[in-house]
Amino acid sequence: MGESRYRPHPFSWVPGDGRRHAIGEARPPGGWPDEAEITALCGDDVHADNSTFAWFWPTCPDCNVAAHRLADVPMPTHPKHP
């Protein structure tokens, strides 16, 4: 019997090509191998970077919107400052 892991969201994050992208698959234990080609929710094919530093890259804005849609969570709104 396969081991099931807790998955709080219907997407996972994967750093690749200078940004943190979202995908609709579960993250494998230990992450994706470096340079694995992954199709992100934004439609880009990215090469995974499993380094610690890559998690500090900016989030892909298109993936962020798509991930919020998948999770059925509205995008946060920021108050406008005068």
Phi, psi and omega in degrees: 000133181288148179278129177258141181249148176296132181226098186289342183229154179277022179212167175225157178260143175218122175287139177189140177053040172087003178217161172269117182253158176253146175226162182274002181261158174289143177289129179289153177306129181084356179086180180278148176297145176306138178074003174298135180272125184233138174268117183277165179297338178284349181099349179282144169268117184243157177259119184299145174231111186268017181281156177298318182302323184298334180290348177268356178295158177293153178283137174296120183297324179291322176294322180299314178298314181296321179294319177297320178298313180301320181278356182057044179237128181293150175294141178293146175252142181256133179297143178276135179262138180294000000 
